[in-house]
Amino acid sequence: MTQSEPASSPVTHSEFAPDTIVVETGRPQRADGAAVNPPIDLSSTFVSAGDISESPYVYARFDTPAWTPFEEALGQLEHSALPGLVFGSGLAAISAVISLVPAGGTLIIPTHAYQGALASAEQIAERQAFDLVTVDISDTEAVIAALDEAGRATADRATAEGTAASASAGAAGSRGMLWIESPTNPMLEVADVPALTAAAKDRGFLVSVDNTFATPLLQTPLDLGADIVVHSVTKYLAGHSDVVLGAIVTGNAGLREDLRTERSMRGGIAGPFEVWLALRGLRTLAVRLDRAQANAQAIAERLAAHPAVIETRYPGLPNDPGHARAAAQMNGFGAIISFTVESADRATAIAEAVRLWTPATSLGGVESLLERRRRHPSEPATVPEGLIRLSVGIENLDDLWADLETALA
Ligand SMILES: *Cc1c(COP(=O)(O)O)cnc(C)c1O
């Protein structure tokens, strides 16, 4: 095959389990002497003489074989018939999705959504003249009430302006969008994803889910009724804290085309090497997650029993408010924990005392990280001052616990 033909993998999600797909998908076609891994394709332009719609690749800001294997892998993992779309960062992907909310519509977003998503939403809402409403995403009745109210407001505006606000599938005809993050960052609240997607669709809203914490191995939002899934690939998918990258997956061809246009026109695209590293990282996602989750479960149980800890949030704890929902809609509880100690100073002292855990922002890498979230001025004020977020890695459990226990004392 030539380099500019799409890598077409023989591995599909209907045939193989996800932990096989992460290893086998997105590889070059099998032939004697063929490479096992795709190349890092560094061409900015591709041979095409005639009608550009007939060429798989034309120019690398629109599409490049450097993205194709990873995009195919993501599409399969998220159970879409269409490949994903890779973006230069998770926030670039989020901003592209939020840009679909029509003027006069409403974006409903969790109070404790990733703070970058909230900040981006505020800016785009102002420029594009749509309403922004924040909700407790774990409170299903409150979210449905917000959808009802937003639907009425949009209908009133449409009547006043003589425009049609219909419940069609495309972004332009929607009343707006429900943004779901579950579990939320950093509060670990769990949304009732199937109930919320059904309620939003009934009322003419698109639904997008930030699936960064769960990964497609633990949760497939398109199966739960979502229209769009976004990822910060920077985190678990790439998995080694050496790449910043984002992605979107949708099963709706019209939405995918709108989002692809958004990517081409804004132009902040992903580099070939970053995408290659992300595919390389994806190969070990299943084993990394298994180990990190087992470590997280044990650490959450020990934190919950520790006298210096006021509250521990981890959906894998049987008495966690999100436990039953997470057990129903996820295949595992992930490896992010948040716990609260009595004050900001106490939390900072813990971050300064650890020797094995790395005090740093971000999450989802093989190494364990921790951070007092309110040190970011942009973090919502409802996140406790003494809250520490743990990203549990794949080190030895006893080493991790010994270090944390010493820092807690
Ligand atoms: C980190 C993160 C993002 C932003 O992704 P970047 O790759 O840093 O741009 C979005 N959502 C969640 C849940 C995150 O943790």
The ligand as an ORCA input file, in Angstrom:
! r2SCAN-3c Opt
* xyz 0 1
  C      -7.406     17.499     31.150
  C      -8.851     17.465     30.855
  C      -9.367     18.186     29.772
  C      -8.514     19.103     28.909
  O      -7.660     18.390     28.084
  P      -6.259     18.973     27.514
  O      -5.708     17.830     26.750
  O      -5.446     19.371     28.725
  O      -6.584     20.158     26.680
  C     -10.719     18.063     29.517
  N     -11.525     17.295     30.268
  C     -11.059     16.595     31.325
  C     -11.999     15.778     32.129
  C      -9.713     16.664     31.651
  O      -9.263     15.978     32.718
*
